[in-house]
């Protein structure tokens, strides 16, 4: 039986900073309501948390590239200027319009990647999400 490879091109794969900012502003407000005496600590920790979350998200999100999938083997290959990964998908999780995929390379290394739904077409997004979620 012949296996078919599915190719997905994506671009403008950027994290939505507004979502992160709103989360940490709401979190800071709740902490201020609960313990107002430590307002300076809450604001500092929320700002540092926002910066760390933004750094982590931009680190695992390739800006543009091509993905090749083989559905039967849950095989994944990413070809972009910044990152090249090839292996099987070991984990996939969808958070609203963000898909986080963990790829186990042949060398045993685990690579975590994130993709936004707005970076690719709706058919490609649903296909990639379905394959990644089946990897569990």
C-alpha positions as CSV (number, residue, x, y, z in Angstrom):
1,X,0.0,0.0,0.0
2,X,1.3,3.4,-0.9
3,X,1.7,6.1,1.7
4,X,0.8,9.7,0.8
5,X,2.7,12.7,2.1
6,X,0.7,15.8,3.0
7,X,2.5,19.1,2.6
8,X,1.6,22.3,4.5
9,X,3.1,25.7,3.8
10,X,2.8,28.3,6.6
11,X,3.9,31.9,7.1
12,X,3.4,34.7,9.6
13,X,3.4,32.2,12.5
14,X,3.6,34.8,15.3
15,X,2.4,34.6,18.9
16,X,-0.6,36.9,19.8
17,X,0.9,39.2,22.4
18,X,-2.5,40.5,23.4
19,X,-3.6,37.2,24.8
20,X,-0.5,36.9,27.0
21,X,-0.8,40.5,28.1
22,X,-4.5,40.2,29.0
23,X,-3.8,36.9,31.0
24,X,-1.0,38.5,33.1
25,X,-3.0,41.8,33.6
26,X,-6.0,39.8,35.0
27,X,-3.6,37.7,37.1
28,X,-2.0,40.8,38.5
29,X,-5.4,42.3,39.3
30,X,-6.5,39.2,41.1
31,X,-3.4,39.2,43.2
32,X,-3.8,42.9,44.0
33,X,-7.4,42.2,45.2
34,X,-6.3,39.3,47.4
35,X,-3.1,40.8,48.9
36,X,-2.9,44.5,48.2
37,X,0.1,45.1,50.5
38,X,2.4,43.3,48.1
39,X,1.4,45.3,45.0
40,X,5.0,45.8,43.9
41,X,5.8,42.1,44.1
42,X,2.7,41.2,42.1
43,X,3.4,43.6,39.3
44,X,7.0,42.6,39.1
45,X,6.3,38.9,39.0
46,X,3.5,39.3,36.4
47,X,5.8,41.4,34.2
48,X,8.6,38.8,34.5
49,X,6.1,36.0,33.8
50,X,4.8,37.9,30.7
51,X,8.4,38.3,29.4
52,X,9.3,34.7,30.0
53,X,6.1,33.4,28.3
54,X,6.7,35.7,25.3
55,X,10.3,34.5,25.1
56,X,9.3,30.8,25.3
57,X,6.5,31.2,22.7
58,X,8.7,33.0,20.2
59,X,11.5,30.4,20.7
60,X,9.3,27.4,19.7
61,X,7.4,29.1,16.9
62,X,9.1,29.0,13.5
63,X,8.1,32.1,11.5
64,X,7.5,30.3,8.2
65,X,8.3,27.1,6.4
66,X,7.0,23.9,5.1
67,X,5.7,20.8,6.9
68,X,5.5,17.3,5.4
69,X,3.3,14.8,7.1
70,X,2.8,11.0,6.6
71,X,-0.4,10.2,8.4
72,X,0.0,6.5,8.9
73,X,3.4,6.7,10.7
74,X,2.6,10.1,12.3
75,X,5.9,11.2,10.7
76,X,6.6,15.0,10.7
77,X,9.3,17.0,8.9
78,X,9.7,20.8,9.3
79,X,11.8,22.7,6.8
80,X,12.3,26.4,7.6
81,X,15.2,28.8,7.6
82,X,15.6,28.8,11.4
83,X,14.7,25.2,12.3
84,X,14.8,21.7,10.7
85,X,13.2,18.9,12.5
86,X,12.3,15.4,11.4
87,X,10.8,12.5,13.4
88,X,7.5,11.2,14.7
89,X,4.9,13.2,16.6
90,X,4.8,12.0,20.2
91,X,2.4,14.7,21.6
92,X,0.0,17.3,20.4
93,X,-2.3,19.7,22.2
94,X,-4.6,22.5,21.0
95,X,-5.2,25.6,23.0
96,X,-7.8,27.8,21.2
97,X,-5.9,28.6,17.9
98,X,-2.5,27.4,19.0
99,X,-1.2,23.9,18.3
100,X,1.7,22.6,20.3
101,X,3.5,19.6,18.8
102,X,6.3,17.6,20.3
103,X,8.4,15.7,17.8
104,X,10.8,12.9,18.8
105,X,13.7,12.9,16.4
106,X,15.6,9.7,15.4
107,X,18.5,10.8,17.7
108,X,16.1,10.7,20.7
109,X,15.9,14.5,21.0
110,X,12.5,16.0,21.7
111,X,11.6,19.2,19.8
112,X,8.6,21.3,20.8
113,X,7.0,23.4,18.1
114,X,4.0,25.7,18.1
115,X,1.7,26.8,15.2
116,X,-1.0,29.4,15.0
117,X,-4.2,28.6,13.0
118,X,-3.9,32.0,11.2
119,X,-0.5,30.9,9.8
120,X,-2.0,28.3,7.4
121,X,-5.2,27.5,5.6
122,X,-8.2,26.0,7.4
123,X,-7.9,22.6,5.7
124,X,-4.2,22.4,6.5
125,X,-4.8,23.5,10.1
126,X,-7.5,20.8,10.6
127,X,-5.3,18.1,9.0
128,X,-2.3,19.0,11.1
129,X,-4.4,19.2,14.3
130,X,-6.0,15.9,13.7
131,X,-2.8,14.1,13.1
132,X,-1.1,15.7,16.1
133,X,-4.0,14.9,18.4
134,X,-4.0,11.2,17.3
135,X,-0.4,10.9,18.4
136,X,-1.3,10.4,22.1
